[in-house]
Amino acid sequence: RFHFDEYYHNYNRSCDAALLQLAMEKKPDIVFYSWCGGRYDPKWETLRIIRRKLGIPVVAIWWEVLDLAEWALPCVDLNIVLHSSYLKKTNHPEKYLLMWTPQDTRIYYNPNIKRDIDISFIGDVNRHDRQKGIAALKDNGISIYHSGGQKEHWIAIYEYSQLYMRSKIALNFSCGSYNGITI
């Protein structure tokens, strides 16, 4: 496991050299790449080296900015996407898999603790649809605990999971379509 964003926050530099070194030392059977948000991520060339020169298959998981998945095609063997709208845009649908991403149960689990946060939203509120949704809930007297967002207030993966463990309801905003239904 190698978290690009945590590496950046700990060392204030790109993860490329450290990621290549780790791939050469560990020689994994496969590398799963999850896009973090630009400055944290390895360069395309680093993924290309891992894939072509080290011979390690690379699978990319795209959470939001899926147009980048097309740019990544020469560097990855498979793109996992979370909604189908981008499958209609590509000339290479065989390089895409539509699915929800499994989570690591060592990090995300139910510890059976008291859930003291009624509703949480952990993420970026710089998108209009999210601001509008949160404002509507607050206007109706519903309080929401908010933290996180890669750009506005970064939190480590363990803190992120702990907030979910304490939440009765974890609010998320989804957009796109699934089987022709807009969500």
Secondary structure, DSSP 8 states (H G I E B T S, - for coil): ---HHHHHHHHSS-SHHHHHHHHHHH--S-EEEE---STTS--HHHHHIIIIIS---EEEEESS-THHHHHHGGG-SEEEESSGGGGGT-S-GGGEEE------TTTS--------EEEEEES---SHHHHHHHHHHHHTT---EEE--TTTS---HHHHHHHHHHEEEEE----SEETTEE-
